Amino acid sequence: MIYDKDIREPLFDWLELTFGKVRVIEEKTIGKSRADVFMVLPDCICGIEIKSDADTYTRLARQVKDYDRYFDRNLVVVGTSHAMHIEEHVPAHWGIVTVEDTPEGIDFYLLRKPGENEKAGWDRKLTLLWRPELAAVLEAFEMPKYKAMSKPFVIGKILAAIGTKIPEEKLKTVFSNLLFERDYDILLKNIEQYREEHKRPERPRRKRRRRRKSAAK
């Protein structure tokens, strides 16, 4: 039986060999699900759900809906126990990779290539970026910085500019490049600095007045 822990590291090597320039990001919350992995490619992002021999399809329907909201393409990676039935559980545009435990080690086979997912939208994809990365998007397209504004506000401004100030094809490249270059240590420092600079001053607490009991008549 092949478990999730047996699949991950060999899978990352296989993805690089198969797709070329990639960056793999693990365990990301998307909607009501958690993506096992998503893969950054030069012009898109691809969600990857792992179903080892020890896993069931219990949450898969929910996961498929959430993955399709966030990722341009999607792949499901399955152990041999699922290989014969997985096509019944994922849409036709999902890619399928099967996993086998061979004497030479874990082996992968691309049973079906991932197709374009038309349900993914920038309103969801942009939430995968951190606030400093969204600032970099604004800078790339010479938009106002909106330094004091919230992440949802900035996302709204970017969405409104797609197709006018922001060509979508160029946005795809900028988006992927930011994820390729993501440095967690630097980003965490930038986020802490941003929060400190935009921290709201605490309001003085108002003293509660005691109500006088009216005298009995």
C-alpha positions as CSV (number, residue, x, y, z in Angstrom):
1,M,0.0,0.0,0.0
2,I,1.3,3.4,-1.0
3,Y,0.8,6.3,1.5
4,D,0.8,10.1,1.0
5,K,4.2,10.4,2.6
6,D,5.6,7.9,0.1
7,I,4.3,9.9,-2.8
8,R,5.2,13.6,-2.2
9,E,8.9,13.9,-2.6
10,P,9.2,11.6,-5.7
11,L,6.1,13.4,-7.1
12,F,7.9,16.8,-6.9
13,D,10.9,15.4,-8.8
14,W,8.5,13.9,-11.4
15,L,6.6,17.2,-11.8
16,E,9.9,19.1,-12.5
17,L,11.0,16.5,-15.1
18,T,7.6,16.4,-16.8
19,F,6.6,20.1,-16.8
20,G,10.0,21.9,-16.7
21,K,10.2,25.1,-14.7
22,V,7.9,24.6,-11.7
23,R,7.5,25.7,-8.1
24,V,5.6,23.5,-5.7
25,I,3.7,25.0,-2.8
26,E,2.2,22.6,-0.2
27,E,-0.9,22.7,2.0
28,K,-2.9,25.8,1.0
29,T,-6.5,26.6,2.2
30,I,-8.8,27.1,-0.7
31,G,-12.5,27.8,0.1
32,K,-13.6,25.0,2.4
33,S,-10.8,22.6,1.4
34,R,-7.1,22.4,1.7
35,A,-5.1,21.8,-1.4
36,D,-2.4,19.2,-0.9
37,V,-0.2,20.9,-3.5
38,F,-0.3,23.5,-6.1
39,M,2.2,23.8,-8.9
40,V,3.3,27.2,-10.3
41,L,4.0,27.2,-14.0
42,P,5.2,30.2,-16.1
43,D,1.7,31.1,-17.3
44,C,-0.7,29.3,-14.9
45,I,-1.1,27.5,-11.6
46,C,-2.2,23.8,-11.3
47,G,-3.9,22.3,-8.3
48,I,-2.8,18.8,-7.3
49,E,-4.9,16.5,-5.1
50,I,-3.2,13.3,-3.8
51,K,-5.3,10.2,-3.1
52,S,-3.1,7.5,-1.8
53,D,-4.2,3.9,-1.4
54,A,-5.2,4.7,2.2
55,D,-7.5,7.6,1.2
56,T,-11.2,7.6,0.3
57,Y,-13.4,9.7,-2.0
58,T,-15.4,11.1,0.9
59,R,-14.3,14.7,0.5
60,L,-13.4,14.6,-3.2
61,A,-16.6,16.2,-4.6
62,R,-16.1,19.2,-2.3
63,Q,-12.4,19.4,-3.1
64,V,-13.1,19.3,-6.9
65,K,-15.4,22.4,-6.6
66,D,-12.9,24.4,-4.6
67,Y,-9.9,23.4,-6.7
68,D,-11.8,24.5,-9.8
69,R,-12.5,27.9,-8.3
70,Y,-8.8,28.7,-7.8
71,F,-6.6,26.8,-10.2
72,D,-6.2,27.1,-14.0
73,R,-5.6,23.4,-14.3
74,N,-6.0,20.5,-11.9
75,L,-4.4,17.1,-11.4
76,V,-5.4,14.1,-9.2
77,V,-2.6,11.8,-8.2
78,V,-3.8,8.3,-7.3
79,G,-2.5,5.0,-5.9
80,T,-3.2,1.8,-7.8
81,S,-6.3,1.0,-5.7
82,H,-8.0,4.1,-7.3
83,A,-6.6,3.9,-10.8
84,M,-9.6,2.0,-12.3
85,H,-12.3,4.3,-10.9
86,I,-10.9,7.8,-10.5
87,E,-12.3,9.0,-13.9
88,E,-15.8,8.5,-12.5
89,H,-15.0,11.0,-9.7
90,V,-13.3,14.0,-11.4
91,P,-14.4,16.2,-14.3
92,A,-13.0,15.5,-17.8
93,H,-10.7,18.6,-17.7
94,W,-8.8,17.2,-14.7
95,G,-5.6,15.4,-15.4
96,I,-4.9,12.0,-13.8
97,V,-1.6,10.6,-12.7
98,T,-1.3,7.1,-11.4
99,V,1.4,5.9,-8.9
100,E,3.0,2.5,-8.7
101,D,5.5,1.0,-6.2
102,T,8.1,-0.8,-8.3
103,P,11.3,-2.5,-7.4
104,E,13.1,0.6,-8.7
105,G,11.0,2.9,-6.5
106,I,7.8,5.0,-6.9
107,D,6.8,5.4,-10.5
108,F,4.3,7.9,-12.1
109,Y,2.3,7.6,-15.2
110,L,0.3,10.5,-16.8
111,L,-2.9,8.8,-17.6
112,R,-4.7,12.0,-18.7
113,K,-3.3,15.5,-19.3
114,P,-5.0,18.4,-17.5
115,G,-7.1,20.6,-19.6
116,E,-8.0,24.3,-19.2
117,N,-10.4,24.9,-16.3
118,E,-12.8,27.6,-17.3
119,K,-14.3,28.0,-13.8
120,A,-11.1,29.6,-12.2
121,G,-11.4,33.3,-11.7
122,W,-9.0,36.1,-10.8
123,D,-11.2,37.0,-7.8
124,R,-10.1,33.7,-6.2
125,K,-6.6,33.4,-7.7
126,L,-5.5,36.9,-6.4
127,T,-6.3,35.9,-2.8
128,L,-3.4,33.4,-3.0
129,L,-1.1,36.4,-3.1
130,W,0.1,38.1,0.0
131,R,-0.4,41.9,0.5
132,P,3.2,42.8,-0.5
133,E,2.8,40.7,-3.6
134,L,-0.4,42.5,-4.5
135,A,1.5,45.8,-4.1
136,A,4.0,44.4,-6.7
137,V,1.1,43.7,-9.1
138,L,0.0,47.3,-8.8
139,E,3.6,48.5,-9.4
140,A,4.0,46.3,-12.4
141,F,1.0,48.0,-14.1
142,E,1.8,51.5,-12.8
143,M,-1.3,51.7,-10.7
144,P,-1.7,53.7,-7.4
145,K,-0.1,52.0,-4.4
146,Y,-3.2,52.1,-2.1
147,K,-0.7,51.6,0.8
148,A,-3.3,52.1,3.6
149,M,-6.0,50.0,2.0
150,S,-7.0,46.4,2.8
151,K,-6.2,43.3,0.7
152,P,-9.8,43.0,-0.5
153,F,-9.8,46.6,-1.6
154,V,-6.6,46.2,-3.6
155,I,-7.9,43.0,-5.2
156,G,-11.1,44.9,-6.2
157,K,-9.0,47.6,-7.9
158,I,-6.9,45.0,-9.8
159,L,-10.1,43.1,-10.9
160,A,-11.6,46.3,-12.2
161,A,-8.5,47.1,-14.2
162,I,-8.2,43.7,-16.0
163,G,-8.8,44.1,-19.7
164,T,-8.1,47.9,-19.6
165,K,-5.0,48.9,-17.7
166,I,-4.0,45.3,-17.1
167,P,-3.7,42.9,-20.1
168,E,-4.7,39.4,-18.8
169,E,-1.9,37.6,-20.5
170,K,0.7,39.8,-18.9
171,L,-1.0,39.5,-15.5
172,K,-0.6,35.7,-15.8
173,T,3.1,36.1,-16.2
174,V,3.4,38.6,-13.4
175,F,1.3,36.4,-11.1
176,S,3.4,33.3,-11.7
177,N,6.7,35.2,-11.4
178,L,5.7,36.5,-8.0
179,L,5.0,33.0,-6.8
180,F,8.3,31.7,-8.3
181,E,10.1,34.4,-6.4
182,R,8.2,34.1,-3.1
183,D,10.6,34.3,-0.2
184,Y,8.7,33.4,3.0
185,D,11.2,35.0,5.3
186,I,11.2,38.4,3.5
187,L,7.4,38.3,3.0
188,L,6.7,37.7,6.7
189,K,8.9,40.6,7.6
190,N,7.2,42.8,5.1
191,I,3.7,41.7,6.3
192,E,4.7,42.5,10.0
193,Q,6.0,45.9,8.9
194,Y,2.8,46.6,7.0
195,R,0.7,45.7,9.9
196,E,2.8,47.8,12.3
197,E,2.6,50.8,9.9
198,H,-1.2,50.5,9.4
199,K,-2.1,49.5,13.0
200,R,-5.2,51.3,14.1
201,P,-4.7,53.3,17.4
202,E,-6.5,51.9,20.3
203,R,-9.6,53.9,21.2
204,P,-9.7,55.1,24.8
205,R,-12.2,53.1,26.8
206,R,-15.3,55.0,27.8
207,K,-16.3,54.9,31.4
208,R,-19.6,53.2,32.0
209,R,-21.9,55.4,33.9
210,R,-23.9,53.8,36.6
211,R,-27.6,54.3,36.3
212,R,-29.3,55.7,39.4
213,K,-32.2,53.8,40.6
214,S,-35.2,56.1,40.8
215,A,-36.6,56.6,44.2
216,A,-39.8,54.6,44.9
217,K,-42.9,56.7,45.0
